[in-house]
């Protein structure tokens, strides 16, 4: 009888210990609301799942709707965290935006794998000037003009209809802003990927999390990522050929081989420093420490150690 009592008490104490202490912190309870960039949404979902394993009494509500919605929701107080996949504007900082860089990814050009000139396009790649004349000036209107293929078929250009970091970064690569991009506007990363997949003559751009499958690490079925001809010599050289798998592209982004933009940092943005909001502060600290071990697994790029140290210092 005493032995049973002892075992029951021990199990109860272990249960309490697991509930009240993790990573040196007391158990948390409450709610965190997050909205914004499609680019950061899959990573945020993973972080939320893992954080709740440690703090099951914390509820995390997540929704995607574009970086523009994320920053607007955060500044209006509708959510605790806005997910933003572009640099934070000065006017947003003046309104109280408190950005915390949490990871990196990139935007890539995409076409359908049923494009009639697919092999030539992948072998020659996209020159920066050609991209500019497709999305910005409109001077290039056919596949033969853009890539020197035999096809004189028209290019069907797609862009994003929602205010988003992907479009902002893609435009920035050409020295412009999202509103300067030509093309049929499609809402959201998933929508744009589907539009290109269905159109053999379509070209668009996606965050890498929607161009590659995070589980298989391969390009999403129906889509092919268009390599960038970095040295402008009309062909993809071996040192430019790093698009075959998500792992190859992540390594290229981390080493600086892939240009920035369209590679960029991704941010969690609060309205003001979350000094007195213990749940929010602990979540952000966890994301920058233990949470980083899930970054590459989810298809993103870890921040350099010095950058993480800087972001943690901002939260003190």
ZAMIKE-354519 format. One record per residue (C-alpha): z, x, y. Coordinates in nm, 4 decimals, padded with zeros to 6 digits. Example, Ala and Ser with C-alpha at 12.3 -4.5 7.8 and 13.67 -1.06 7.14 Angstrom:
[[00.7800, 01.2300, -00.4500]]
[[00.7140, 01.3670, -00.1060]]
//
This chain:
[[00.0000, 00.0000, 00.0000]]
[[00.0949, 00.2773, 00.2387]]
[[-00.2233, 00.4635, 00.1421]]
[[-00.4360, 00.1559, 00.2234]]
[[-00.2608, 00.1185, 00.5571]]
[[-00.3133, 00.4849, 00.6357]]
[[-00.6872, 00.4646, 00.5531]]
[[-00.7304, 00.1481, 00.7595]]
[[-00.5554, 00.3062, 01.0564]]
[[-00.7655, 00.6222, 01.0247]]
[[-01.0909, 00.4259, 01.0105]]
[[-00.9845, 00.2230, 01.3131]]
[[-00.9073, 00.5394, 01.5103]]
[[-01.2455, 00.6883, 01.4162]]
[[-01.4101, 00.3664, 01.5310]]
[[-01.2279, 00.3808, 01.8646]]
[[-01.3157, 00.7455, 01.9106]]
[[-01.6826, 00.6702, 01.8563]]
[[-01.6673, 00.3846, 02.1047]]
[[-01.4739, 00.5594, 02.3772]]
[[-01.5933, 00.9175, 02.3795]]
[[-01.9399, 01.0707, 02.3746]]
[[-02.0553, 01.3967, 02.5230]]
[[-01.7168, 01.4319, 02.6899]]
[[-01.7456, 01.0982, 02.8719]]
[[-01.5569, 00.7712, 02.8441]]
[[-01.7425, 00.4748, 02.7008]]
[[-01.9540, 00.2937, 02.9570]]
[[-02.0258, -00.0739, 02.9918]]
[[-02.2507, -00.2623, 03.2295]]
[[-02.6178, -00.2935, 03.3098]]
[[-02.9037, -00.0771, 03.4395]]
[[-03.2318, -00.2304, 03.5554]]
[[-03.5527, -00.0261, 03.5659]]
[[-03.9102, -00.1123, 03.6670]]
[[-04.2280, 00.0624, 03.7707]]
[[-04.4850, 00.3147, 03.6520]]
[[-04.6711, 00.2541, 03.3272]]
[[-04.6857, 00.6343, 03.2967]]
[[-04.3086, 00.6620, 03.2579]]
[[-04.2462, 00.3373, 03.0712]]
[[-04.2752, 00.4677, 02.7095]]
[[-04.0459, 00.7611, 02.7910]]
[[-03.7939, 00.5325, 02.9604]]
[[-03.7942, 00.3034, 02.6553]]
[[-03.7091, 00.5978, 02.4308]]
[[-03.4334, 00.7166, 02.6649]]
[[-03.2873, 00.3668, 02.6851]]
[[-03.2802, 00.3352, 02.3063]]
[[-03.1082, 00.6699, 02.2565]]
[[-02.8600, 00.6224, 02.5423]]
[[-02.7532, 00.2855, 02.4021]]
[[-02.6765, 00.4482, 02.0668]]
[[-02.4094, 00.6453, 02.2517]]
[[-02.3072, 00.3646, 02.4884]]
[[-02.3774, 00.0344, 02.3069]]
[[-02.2038, -00.1674, 02.5784]]
[[-02.4624, -00.0642, 02.8374]]
[[-02.7570, -00.3010, 02.8718]]
[[-03.0816, -00.1496, 03.0031]]
[[-03.3530, -00.3870, 03.1248]]
[[-03.6993, -00.2296, 03.1465]]
[[-04.0336, -00.3510, 03.2786]]
[[-04.3636, -00.1856, 03.3716]]
[[-04.5763, -00.2914, 03.6652]]
[[-04.7030, 00.0230, 03.8357]]
[[-04.5467, 00.2898, 04.0560]]
[[-04.5930, 00.0747, 04.3659]]
[[-04.3823, -00.2020, 04.2165]]
[[-04.1216, 00.0503, 04.0992]]
[[-04.0623, 00.2027, 04.4409]]
[[-04.0685, -00.1385, 04.6103]]
[[-03.8191, -00.2849, 04.3618]]
[[-03.5857, 00.0139, 04.4008]]
[[-03.5916, 00.0102, 04.7817]]
[[-03.5370, -00.3658, 04.7954]]
[[-03.2403, -00.3417, 04.5580]]
[[-03.4084, -00.5546, 04.2916]]
[[-03.3584, -00.2760, 04.0349]]
[[-03.1325, 00.0257, 03.9979]]
[[-03.4182, 00.2621, 03.9150]]
[[-03.7834, 00.2578, 04.0114]]
[[-04.0202, 00.4580, 03.7908]]
[[-04.2661, 00.6460, 04.0122]]
[[-04.5552, 00.8624, 03.8907]]
[[-04.6540, 01.0271, 04.2190]]
[[-04.4925, 01.2176, 04.5030]]
[[-04.2488, 01.0145, 04.7130]]
[[-04.3799, 00.9421, 05.0623]]
[[-04.1857, 01.0405, 05.3748]]
[[-04.1603, 00.6779, 05.4862]]
[[-04.0024, 00.5919, 05.1487]]
[[-03.7497, 00.8740, 05.1854]]
[[-03.6624, 00.7419, 05.5317]]
[[-03.5927, 00.4014, 05.3759]]
[[-03.3388, 00.5582, 05.1412]]
[[-03.5458, 00.6601, 04.8370]]
[[-03.3480, 00.9078, 04.6246]]
[[-03.5928, 01.0637, 04.3746]]
[[-03.4916, 01.2506, 04.0611]]
[[-03.7683, 01.4339, 03.8744]]
[[-03.7227, 01.3638, 03.5015]]
[[-04.0371, 01.4825, 03.3191]]
[[-04.4075, 01.5640, 03.3591]]
[[-04.7378, 01.4284, 03.2331]]
[[-05.1015, 01.4087, 03.3465]]
[[-05.3967, 01.1803, 03.4072]]
[[-05.7181, 01.2344, 03.2082]]
[[-06.0717, 01.0959, 03.2290]]
[[-06.1619, 00.8659, 02.9393]]
[[-06.4768, 00.7123, 02.7918]]
[[-06.5583, 00.4957, 02.4906]]
[[-06.6183, 00.6775, 02.1641]]
[[-06.9332, 00.4621, 02.1371]]
[[-07.0890, 00.6238, 02.4433]]
[[-07.4521, 00.7094, 02.3502]]
[[-07.4228, 01.0591, 02.5017]]
[[-07.0752, 01.1318, 02.3629]]
[[-07.1457, 01.4724, 02.2068]]
[[-07.3211, 01.6095, 02.5154]]
[[-07.0454, 01.4794, 02.7446]]
[[-06.7699, 01.6419, 02.5386]]
[[-06.9631, 01.9689, 02.5180]]
[[-07.0426, 01.9891, 02.8903]]
[[-06.7303, 01.8316, 03.0393]]
[[-06.6691, 01.6760, 03.3785]]
[[-06.7283, 01.8977, 03.6807]]
[[-06.4970, 01.8269, 03.9731]]
[[-06.7920, 01.7673, 04.2035]]
[[-06.9430, 01.5213, 03.9567]]
[[-06.6122, 01.3316, 03.9377]]
[[-06.6019, 01.3171, 04.3160]]
[[-06.9536, 01.1737, 04.3267]]
[[-06.8695, 00.9167, 04.0596]]
[[-06.5399, 00.7806, 04.1943]]
[[-06.5492, 00.8697, 04.5662]]
[[-06.8985, 00.8973, 04.7184]]
[[-07.0881, 00.6839, 04.4666]]
[[-07.3821, 00.9281, 04.4728]]
[[-07.3810, 00.9554, 04.0939]]
[[-07.4755, 00.6296, 03.9241]]
[[-07.6172, 00.7326, 03.5837]]
[[-07.4947, 00.9333, 03.2846]]
[[-07.7856, 01.1762, 03.3151]]
[[-07.6858, 01.2573, 03.6743]]
[[-07.3215, 01.3050, 03.5801]]
[[-07.3514, 01.5044, 03.2584]]
[[-07.7185, 01.5925, 03.2144]]
[[-07.7509, 01.3647, 02.9120]]
[[-08.0816, 01.2110, 02.8036]]
[[-07.9517, 00.8633, 02.8843]]
[[-08.0475, 00.7177, 03.2222]]
[[-07.8106, 00.4261, 03.1635]]
[[-07.5817, 00.3336, 03.4527]]
[[-07.2203, 00.4479, 03.4610]]
[[-06.9720, 00.1601, 03.4636]]
[[-06.6801, 00.2912, 03.6695]]
[[-06.3258, 00.1648, 03.6197]]
[[-06.0176, 00.2200, 03.8332]]
[[-05.6742, 00.0607, 03.8687]]
[[-05.6176, -00.2612, 04.0619]]
[[-05.2406, -00.2082, 04.0931]]
[[-05.0751, 00.0464, 04.3218]]
[[-05.0048, 00.3250, 04.0759]]
[[-04.9412, 00.6944, 04.0394]]
[[-05.2284, 00.7481, 03.7934]]
[[-05.4895, 00.6345, 04.0454]]
[[-05.3139, 00.8183, 04.3283]]
[[-05.3125, 01.1444, 04.1313]]
[[-05.6715, 01.1024, 04.0115]]
[[-05.7852, 01.0453, 04.3707]]
[[-05.5729, 01.3372, 04.4910]]
[[-05.7634, 01.5666, 04.2548]]
[[-06.0654, 01.4928, 04.4762]]
[[-05.8657, 01.5190, 04.7987]]
[[-05.8490, 01.1427, 04.8502]]
[[-05.6162, 00.8418, 04.8049]]
[[-05.6182, 00.5515, 04.5601]]
[[-05.7887, 00.3171, 04.8047]]
[[-06.0856, 00.5579, 04.8180]]
[[-06.1628, 00.5193, 04.4462]]
[[-06.4710, 00.3200, 04.3490]]
[[-06.4954, 00.1035, 04.0386]]
[[-06.3915, -00.2234, 03.8821]]
[[-06.0177, -00.2605, 03.9303]]
[[-05.8151, -00.3211, 03.6142]]
[[-05.4401, -00.3858, 03.6055]]
[[-05.2220, -00.1353, 03.4251]]
[[-05.2766, 00.1589, 03.1933]]
[[-05.3172, -00.0565, 02.8797]]
[[-05.5724, -00.2765, 03.0564]]
[[-05.7824, 00.0143, 03.1767]]
[[-05.7802, 00.1764, 02.8335]]
[[-05.8992, -00.1494, 02.6768]]
[[-06.1743, -00.1934, 02.9381]]
[[-06.3157, 00.1530, 02.8646]]
[[-06.2777, 00.1096, 02.4884]]
[[-06.4867, -00.2088, 02.5000]]
[[-06.7613, -00.0650, 02.7243]]
[[-06.9840, 00.2103, 02.5769]]
[[-07.1043, 00.2908, 02.9304]]
[[-06.7592, 00.2821, 03.0895]]
[[-06.5597, 00.5688, 03.2388]]
[[-06.2032, 00.5527, 03.3655]]
[[-05.8761, 00.7439, 03.3645]]
[[-05.5438, 00.7074, 03.1879]]
[[-05.2042, 00.8673, 03.1661]]
[[-05.1936, 01.0781, 02.8512]]
[[-04.9451, 00.8378, 02.6898]]
[[-05.2225, 00.5749, 02.6777]]
[[-05.5066, 00.8097, 02.5804]]
[[-05.3136, 00.9594, 02.2860]]
[[-05.0966, 00.8097, 02.0146]]
[[-04.7450, 00.9557, 02.0401]]
[[-04.6910, 00.9214, 01.6627]]
[[-05.0140, 01.0698, 01.5289]]
[[-05.0636, 01.2968, 01.8354]]
[[-05.4357, 01.2147, 01.8135]]
[[-05.6586, 01.0430, 02.0680]]
[[-05.6321, 00.6648, 02.0613]]
[[-05.8944, 00.5049, 01.8398]]
[[-06.1933, 00.3905, 02.0439]]
[[-06.1284, 00.6311, 02.3325]]
[[-06.2308, 00.9905, 02.3918]]
[[-06.0771, 01.2132, 02.6556]]
[[-06.3375, 01.3860, 02.8734]]
[[-06.2590, 01.7565, 02.9193]]
[[-06.2695, 01.9036, 03.2700]]
[[-06.5166, 02.1869, 03.3267]]
[[-06.2646, 02.4022, 03.5115]]
[[-06.4918, 02.6998, 03.5829]]
[[-06.7895, 02.4781, 03.6717]]
[[-07.0337, 02.6558, 03.4410]]
[[-07.1749, 02.3427, 03.2762]]
[[-06.9978, 02.3770, 02.9426]]
[[-06.6500, 02.3609, 02.7928]]
[[-06.5470, 02.7143, 02.7041]]
[[-06.2908, 02.7852, 02.4299]]
[[-06.0085, 02.8352, 02.6841]]
[[-06.0898, 02.4938, 02.8375]]
[[-06.0975, 02.3122, 02.5043]]
[[-05.7412, 02.1808, 02.4687]]
[[-05.7911, 01.8040, 02.4401]]
[[-05.8157, 01.7629, 02.0623]]
[[-05.4534, 01.6588, 02.0206]]
[[-05.1647, 01.5548, 02.2406]]
[[-04.9805, 01.8742, 02.1462]]
[[-05.2702, 02.0921, 02.2641]]
[[-05.2922, 01.9096, 02.5978]]
[[-04.9153, 01.9167, 02.6530]]
[[-04.9180, 02.2935, 02.5976]]
[[-05.2036, 02.3310, 02.8464]]
[[-05.0180, 02.1266, 03.1086]]
[[-04.6952, 02.3200, 03.0533]]
[[-04.8765, 02.6544, 03.0915]]
[[-05.0640, 02.5455, 03.4035]]
[[-05.4102, 02.5501, 03.2447]]
[[-05.4643, 02.1833, 03.3227]]
[[-05.4949, 02.1302, 03.7008]]
[[-05.2226, 01.9760, 03.9141]]
[[-05.3110, 01.7163, 04.0282]]
[[-05.3887, 01.5289, 03.8073]]
[[-05.0886, 01.6779, 03.6225]]
[[-04.7698, 01.5714, 03.8025]]
[[-04.3950, 01.5196, 03.7875]]
[[-04.2554, 01.1739, 03.7148]]
[[-03.9542, 01.0363, 03.8979]]
[[-03.6655, 00.7971, 03.8644]]
[[-03.5977, 00.6656, 04.2152]]
[[-03.2768, 00.4971, 04.3334]]
[[-03.1948, 00.3533, 04.6721]]
[[-02.9532, 00.6148, 04.7962]]
[[-02.7567, 00.8663, 04.5940]]
[[-02.5842, 00.6892, 04.3005]]
[[-02.2498, 00.8487, 04.3825]]
[[-02.0171, 00.5545, 04.3117]]
[[-02.2292, 00.3925, 04.0425]]
[[-02.0798, 00.5627, 03.7375]]
[[-02.3142, 00.4064, 03.4809]]
[[-02.6263, 00.4978, 03.6775]]
[[-02.5055, 00.8494, 03.7520]]
[[-02.4148, 00.9198, 03.3884]]
[[-02.7472, 00.7836, 03.2670]]
[[-02.9426, 01.0092, 03.5043]]
[[-02.7330, 01.3115, 03.4037]]
[[-02.7893, 01.2344, 03.0353]]
[[-03.1665, 01.2026, 03.0898]]
[[-03.1711, 01.5501, 03.2479]]
[[-02.9599, 01.7079, 02.9731]]
[[-02.9414, 01.5639, 02.6197]]
[[-03.2260, 01.3223, 02.6954]]
[[-03.4718, 01.6076, 02.7395]]
[[-03.4848, 01.6683, 02.3647]]
[[-03.6882, 01.3476, 02.3285]]
[[-03.9492, 01.4406, 02.5904]]
[[-04.2079, 01.6260, 02.3803]]
[[-04.1603, 01.3849, 02.0909]]
[[-04.2567, 01.0978, 02.3215]]
[[-04.5661, 01.2816, 02.4470]]
[[-04.4384, 01.4224, 02.7755]]
[[-04.3706, 01.7692, 02.9158]]
[[-04.0211, 01.9050, 02.9789]]
[[-03.9316, 02.0211, 03.3249]]
[[-03.8573, 02.3936, 03.3695]]
[[-03.4881, 02.4834, 03.3360]]
[[-03.4600, 02.5715, 03.7057]]
[[-03.6096, 02.2375, 03.8064]]
[[-03.3600, 02.0512, 03.5868]]
[[-03.0751, 02.2505, 03.7385]]
[[-03.1940, 02.1510, 04.0870]]
[[-03.2129, 01.7824, 03.9949]]
[[-02.8651, 01.7874, 03.8375]]
[[-02.7225, 01.9496, 04.1484]]
[[-02.8603, 01.6591, 04.3551]]
[[-02.6418, 01.4213, 04.1512]]
[[-02.3140, 01.6066, 04.2137]]
//
